[in-house]
Amino acid sequence: MPTKAVPRSRNVKLAFALCGRYLARVSRHISPKKAANLRSWRVIIVRSRGEYLGSVEAPKEKAAEVAAVTEFGLSEDQRHPLVISPNSK
């Protein structure tokens, strides 16, 4: 029983179009959600002189302080002499 033949070039174009839509939808669902407005903050602890601990990513200064305490394992006493400033890039 003969079927209606479709030109090969049309089949290829259709396959690529469908594949592109599929990949766009899949990548949209798979890609991780980026946290909004993350900034890089420099963390310095003041002892006899300032000691650079590192940098953390957080949206605001208070959140950067909390992130620094957890990331660098600081105690409550070490939390108060922290200096947190935005990293300039």
Backbone bond lengths (Angstrom), bond angles and torsions (degrees), N, CA, C in turn:
res aa  C-N    CA-C-N  psi(-1)  N-CA   C-N-CA  omega(-1)  CA-C   N-CA-C  phi
1 M - - - 1.443 - - 1.532 107.84 -
2 P 1.314 119.04 117.70 1.469 121.52 -178.35 1.536 110.38 -72.62
3 T 1.326 114.19 140.93 1.465 120.17 175.69 1.511 109.12 -108.32
4 K 1.279 115.37 161.36 1.466 119.44 179.75 1.528 107.71 -73.03
5 A 1.300 115.62 117.85 1.460 120.98 -177.22 1.532 109.79 -82.81
6 V 1.312 114.62 138.75 1.463 121.19 176.30 1.520 106.52 -111.04
7 P 1.309 117.74 135.82 1.472 119.25 179.27 1.528 111.48 -56.16
8 R 1.328 115.40 142.84 1.465 121.51 -176.46 1.517 112.00 -58.89
9 S 1.307 118.02 -40.41 1.464 120.36 -177.99 1.532 110.70 -60.93
10 R 1.308 116.89 -35.96 1.472 120.35 178.94 1.531 110.15 -69.06
11 N 1.337 116.70 -39.63 1.466 120.45 177.34 1.523 111.36 -61.85
12 V 1.322 116.61 -42.06 1.462 121.24 -178.76 1.526 109.73 -65.49
13 K 1.324 115.99 -44.34 1.467 119.28 179.25 1.519 111.03 -62.29
14 L 1.309 116.56 -41.75 1.460 121.00 179.40 1.527 110.70 -64.29
15 A 1.323 116.50 -42.61 1.464 120.76 -179.79 1.527 110.61 -62.51
16 F 1.338 117.52 -43.91 1.460 120.41 178.94 1.519 111.70 -66.69
17 A 1.317 117.39 -37.91 1.457 120.69 178.96 1.524 110.52 -64.27
18 L 1.325 116.67 -45.52 1.457 119.98 179.28 1.520 111.47 -66.58
19 C 1.319 116.77 -40.52 1.458 121.44 179.95 1.528 109.91 -63.82
20 G 1.314 117.20 -41.96 1.460 121.41 179.30 1.514 111.87 -62.23
21 R 1.308 116.89 -43.32 1.472 120.12 178.04 1.515 111.05 -64.48
22 Y 1.335 115.35 -41.42 1.460 119.87 179.49 1.525 110.38 -62.36
23 L 1.323 116.88 -47.92 1.459 120.39 -178.33 1.523 111.30 -64.13
24 A 1.321 117.50 -37.73 1.465 120.08 178.65 1.523 110.40 -64.07
25 R 1.313 117.65 -40.99 1.466 120.58 179.26 1.520 111.34 -68.62
26 V 1.328 116.83 -42.23 1.461 120.52 -179.07 1.520 109.76 -65.79
27 S 1.319 118.44 -45.91 1.458 120.19 -178.29 1.516 110.95 -65.32
28 R 1.323 117.74 -31.71 1.458 121.06 177.45 1.524 110.18 -65.75
29 H 1.338 117.16 -36.46 1.454 120.71 -178.95 1.520 112.29 -80.99
30 I 1.314 117.82 -28.97 1.455 121.36 -175.21 1.520 111.95 -86.25
31 S 1.319 118.44 -33.24 1.456 120.76 -174.47 1.527 110.53 -62.88
32 P 1.329 116.74 135.79 1.466 119.67 -178.62 1.521 110.88 -69.40
33 K 1.300 114.94 149.36 1.455 120.04 178.66 1.523 108.93 -76.24
34 K 1.306 116.37 128.01 1.454 121.50 179.93 1.524 108.57 -84.73
35 A 1.303 116.04 131.22 1.455 119.70 178.22 1.523 109.39 -66.35
36 A 1.283 115.72 137.84 1.462 120.64 -174.28 1.530 111.52 -74.78
37 N 1.295 115.62 137.22 1.469 124.15 170.40 1.525 114.49 56.33
38 L 1.309 117.92 42.71 1.461 119.89 174.91 1.517 109.21 -75.77
39 R 1.320 115.67 136.16 1.460 121.95 176.87 1.517 108.50 -121.67
40 S 1.299 115.72 158.86 1.455 121.17 176.73 1.530 108.06 -95.97
41 W 1.337 116.15 130.01 1.459 122.18 -177.91 1.523 109.64 -119.56
42 R 1.315 117.18 134.70 1.457 123.69 177.24 1.528 108.37 -87.13
43 V 1.331 117.20 133.47 1.464 121.79 -176.98 1.526 108.74 -116.06
44 I 1.338 114.88 122.79 1.461 122.03 179.82 1.523 107.59 -127.83
45 I 1.332 116.75 135.18 1.464 120.47 175.17 1.525 107.71 -106.39
46 V 1.332 115.41 133.31 1.462 120.67 -177.54 1.522 107.95 -92.50
47 R 1.321 115.29 116.65 1.465 122.51 173.88 1.520 105.86 -119.59
48 S 1.314 119.26 -128.94 1.470 119.16 174.90 1.530 109.35 -64.29
49 R 1.332 115.21 -30.32 1.465 122.28 168.85 1.517 107.41 -150.19
50 G 1.289 117.50 166.08 1.466 120.84 -175.29 1.521 112.73 -64.58
51 E 1.321 116.60 133.40 1.464 122.09 178.02 1.525 108.53 -120.03
52 Y 1.323 115.54 120.98 1.467 121.24 -179.58 1.516 109.32 -73.31
53 L 1.346 116.33 121.16 1.462 120.65 178.77 1.516 112.27 -90.73
54 G 1.317 117.02 -37.74 1.455 121.19 -177.89 1.516 110.12 152.29
55 S 1.309 115.54 -160.17 1.461 119.59 178.82 1.524 109.41 -131.32
56 V 1.328 115.15 153.70 1.458 122.37 179.06 1.522 108.77 -131.24
57 E 1.323 115.88 159.10 1.464 122.28 177.61 1.524 108.62 -106.55
58 A 1.325 116.70 124.64 1.458 121.25 178.77 1.528 108.70 -160.76
59 P 1.334 117.57 156.79 1.465 119.68 -179.25 1.530 113.54 -76.06
60 K 1.342 118.01 -33.63 1.467 121.18 -176.64 1.524 109.88 -134.04
61 E 1.336 115.64 168.30 1.458 121.22 -175.17 1.534 112.26 -64.45
62 K 1.324 117.87 -42.37 1.467 120.51 179.69 1.529 110.94 -63.82
63 A 1.310 116.72 -41.20 1.463 120.50 177.38 1.522 110.59 -65.76
64 A 1.336 117.61 -33.75 1.462 121.36 177.28 1.520 110.39 -66.89
65 E 1.336 117.15 -36.38 1.466 120.69 177.87 1.527 110.54 -64.96
66 V 1.322 116.79 -44.44 1.470 120.86 178.21 1.525 110.49 -63.48
67 A 1.328 117.07 -42.13 1.464 121.10 178.95 1.524 111.11 -64.17
68 A 1.345 117.28 -38.25 1.466 120.99 179.91 1.522 110.74 -66.91
69 V 1.329 117.22 -41.03 1.467 120.77 -179.98 1.530 110.12 -62.32
70 T 1.334 116.68 -43.52 1.471 118.62 -179.13 1.530 111.74 -73.81
71 E 1.330 117.23 -40.37 1.470 119.62 -176.40 1.518 112.94 -70.47
72 F 1.333 117.90 -39.00 1.459 120.67 -176.77 1.529 112.65 -98.24
73 G 1.330 117.79 2.66 1.458 121.90 175.98 1.523 113.31 63.26
74 L 1.313 117.50 46.40 1.464 121.67 -177.60 1.529 110.91 -88.00
75 S 1.314 115.81 147.04 1.468 120.71 176.39 1.525 108.88 -84.26
76 E 1.325 116.27 175.10 1.463 121.19 179.70 1.525 110.95 -64.85
77 D 1.326 117.84 -35.18 1.469 121.40 178.36 1.528 111.33 -67.44
78 Q 1.315 117.29 -33.95 1.468 120.90 -179.49 1.520 112.00 -80.44
79 R 1.310 117.12 -11.16 1.463 120.48 -176.65 1.525 112.38 -73.01
80 H 1.316 117.08 -32.21 1.468 120.58 -174.06 1.531 113.96 -73.15
81 P 1.335 120.78 -37.23 1.464 117.81 178.14 1.539 113.91 -84.06
82 L 1.331 118.03 24.46 1.471 120.38 178.66 1.517 110.21 -82.45
83 V 1.301 115.09 139.83 1.458 122.20 172.47 1.521 106.43 -115.46
84 I 1.327 116.55 119.87 1.454 120.99 -178.31 1.520 107.70 -119.06
85 S 1.331 115.18 121.08 1.470 119.77 -179.40 1.521 108.91 -135.30
86 P 1.331 116.73 151.25 1.477 118.46 -179.56 1.524 111.20 -67.10
87 N 1.311 115.37 139.71 1.463 121.00 174.93 1.511 108.63 -71.26
88 S 1.291 116.99 131.85 1.470 119.25 175.42 1.515 108.39 -94.78
89 K 1.324 115.13 130.20 1.471 118.98 -178.27 1.488 109.79 -115.40
